[in-house]
Amino acid sequence: MGQSTLTRYPMPGNILVVHVADTSPETVEDWYLSSLAEMDAYSGPVKRLYDMRDLNTVSIEAVRTAVKVRRHPKAYLVYTAVLTNNSTVAALVRAALAVQGGGNFKLFINESEAIAWLHAKVV
């Protein structure tokens, strides 16, 4: 059994970067449990920058798990910028995030554009 490769670190402007290096079962489980725990504590909008530039694909279990996370009652508070330059990853992320309406997510190739979008969405 492997270990999660998920890493999280804060950036200026109250942005939490979530770096996803793989979509192994351990990483998906780590992300799922930590996301639910974080959302339970939210009292206002939050900014998340998902760095998925190291991925060439996303496991079907990761897509299913993302759908479950997006159905959390406080998921609407999460403004999500996703960094990827891989069209397969972008398509799978778009499908998973489409569960949440309201336009609280956007895909980016450029990190500075992603950060600017997050700052424009959540002051």
N, C-alpha and C positions, 0 to 999 in steps of 0.2 A: 504494500500500500504506500502510495506516494504522499507528498506534502503539498499543501496549497502554495501556489506561487503568487497569490494575490498580494499586492502591496498598496498601502494607503498612506498619503502624506498631505499635509495642508500646504496651501499656497496663499500668498497675500490676497486680500479681498474676500476672505471666508470661502474659498474654493477648496473642496476636498478632491484630490486627484486619486483615482482608483486605477492602478495599473494592472492590466490583465495580460499575463504572459502565456496562458494556456486555458483551455476549458476542460481540464481533467475533472473527474468527479470530486476530488478533494478541493480544488479551487472553486468549483461551482457551489459546493456545500458551504465553504467558508464565506463566499459572497452572499449567499442566500441568508444564512443565519445572522451575519453582521448587518445586512441591509434591513432585515425585519426589526432587529434590536434598535437600530438607528431611527427608523421611521416611527417606532412606538414613542420615541422621545421628542419628535418634532413638534414645535409650536408655531412655526412660520416657515416661509420658503427657504430652501437650501440650494446651493450650487454644487454640482458634481461634474467633474471632468474625467470621463472614462478614456484612458489611453489604451487603445486596442491595436496600436500600430504593429505589434509583434505577432499578431495572429494572421494566419492564412485562411482559417476557417473557424467556425463555431460549432460545437457539438449540438446535436438536437436536444440533449438534456439541458444544456445551457439556455437554449431558446425557450424550452418549456418552463424552466425555472424563472427566467426573466418575465415571462407572462404571469407567473404566480406572484412575483414581487410587484409587478405593475398593478395588480389587483388589490394591493394593500390599501386600506381606507385613506392613508395619508400620502399615497404615491403622487397625488396631484401637487404636493408641495415640493417635489424634487424637480429641479431644472437641470437637465442632463445634456451636456455636450459630449459627443463621442468622436474621438479621433481615430480614423482609419483611412488607409489609402488602398484597401483591398475591396474590390467590388463584391465578392462573395460575402465577406464579413459585413459590409454595409447593407446588403440585401437582407441578411438574417437578422441583424440588429434592427433594421427598419420594421421588419415583420413583428418582432417581439415587442418593440416599443409602441407600435400602432395600437396596442390594447388600451393605452392611456390616451384619451382625447385631450384637446386643449392646447396642443402645440408646445408642450413643455420639454421637448427634446429636439436636437438637430445634429446631423452628421457633419463633420469637418475633416479636412485634410490638414489645414493650417492651425497650429496651436494658438497663435495670437488672435486669430479670428474667433476661435472657440471661446477664449477667455473674454474677449470683447462682447460676444453675444451673451454670455452668462452675466456679465456686469450690467448689460442693458436690460436684461430680463428681471434681475433681482438686485435691487439697490441696497 
